[in-house]
Amino acid sequence: SDHLTRKQCSDMKGGLMRYGETLLSQPMIYELMMWLQHNFQNYIDQSTVDKAAESNNSCGVWTSLLQLDHMRAKVKYIKSIEKWTSDLGLTGRLIFMDKLIFILLQGERDDIKNYLVLQKTCKVDVDSSGKKCKERMISVLREEKLQPE
């Protein structure tokens, strides 16, 4: 469905199955259709409430702390990070501590999520044999909404 998430579809299917079990040994197709018509709007309404709550929760400035596994092509990698943060309107810091590599980002939550998609889908580094590779070993250590002062 375009209106429901997978979980909501699964929940609705479960509800329909439970209702169907109460109608065993009698004609039930019409009853099941009526149940769907009656309950579908409830799932749509819940979906709208969930989306509004999620939208309200994702607004504002978020801070995310990411950890990279390694960085072999340092210059190219740093340029990619700078470009993506600039394009997405994020602010951030790249922090090196011995062998640990952290990225601290601040901005809209959706922009941070888009950054993570770029990080995981674009070839930004090289592997041990020198071939270009995607960063699949990035970890989100912390993600938190900044509280207004």
N, C-alpha and C positions, 0 to 999 in steps of 0.2 A: 504494500500500500504506500502511496505517496504521503499519506497523512500520519501514518503510525511508524514507530520504530520497530525494529525486529523484536525487542522485548515485549512491546505492547501487542504486536501480532501474536507472539507466543502466548502471552497472558490471555488474550481474547480466545485463542484456539483452545487453551486449557479450560477456560470458563464454558465454552461451547461443548467441549467433551464432557465436562462434569454435568452440565444440564442434560445432555444426551443420555447419560447413564441413568438419569431419573425417569426417562421416558422409554426404557427398554420394554419390549413386548407390546408396543403399540405404535401406530403410525406417527412418525416424528418429523418428517421433512418440513412440513408446514410450521410446526412448532419451533424447529431450529431456525428457520428463516425469520420468524417473528422475533425470536430471541436476539438474532443478529441485528435486525432493524432497531430493536429497542435498545440494545446495549452498545452498538457501534458509536452512537453519538457520545456516550459517556467516555469511551476511549479517546475519541477525537477531542472532547473537552479537556480531558486529563492531559493529552498531548500538548494542547495549547497552553495550559497552566505550566507544564514542565518546561516548555520552550521559553515562556516569559520569565520564569524563575531563573533558568540557565542564562538567558540574555542579560537579565539584571545582575546576576552574579559575575558574568564575564566582563562587564563594563568596568572601567577604571584602570588604574595602573597596577600591573602585576610584576612580580620579581621572580625570576627563575634562575636556579643555579644548576648548571650542566657540567658534566665531567666527560672529557674526551679520553679515549683509551691511549691514543698515540698521535703524533704529528710528525711525519717524516718529511713531507714537502712543505716546510714551515712557511716560506714566503708566499707560495700560492694559496695555502690554506688561510693564512691571515688576510690576504686580499679578498678571498671569497667571503670570509666572516664580515669584514668591513663593508663589502658591497651589499650583502644581504641585510645587515642591520640598518644600513642607510636606506636601502630601498623600502624596507618595511617600517621605517620610522621608529626603530628601537634604539635604546641607548644600552651600552654595555661595557664590560671590561673582560679582557683576556688575561688570565692569571696563571703564571707558571710557578710551581713550587716543587723543586727537585724534579721528580718524574711525573708529578701530578699536573694535569692541565684542566683548568676550570674556565667556564664562560658564565659570566653574570649578566643577565639581560633584564631590562625593564621596558615595559610598554604594554599595549593592549594584549589581552590574552590570545585573541585570534591571531595577532601578528606573531606572537611567540610560537604558537602552534604552526603557523606557516613557515617560520624559521626552521623549526624542527623537521618539517617535511623536506625543505630544501637541503638541510644538513644530511638527511638520510638518503635522498634520491639523486643528488648530484655527485659527480666524481671530483672530490676535493683533495685527495691524498694519494699516495702510492703505497703499494704493499711491499713486503720484504723482497720481492723479485723485481720491483721497479715499475709494475703495471699500475695504471690509474685505478683507483678504487673508491667506493662510497664509504662514508662513515656510518657503519652499522652499530658500532660499540659505544655510541653516546648514551649517557645515563642522565636522567633528570633526577637530581638529588633532592631538590626542594622547589616548590612552586607555591607562591603565596600572594594574596591580594594585599596591596598596601592600604593601610587604614588612613582615612583622611585625618588631618591634624585638627 
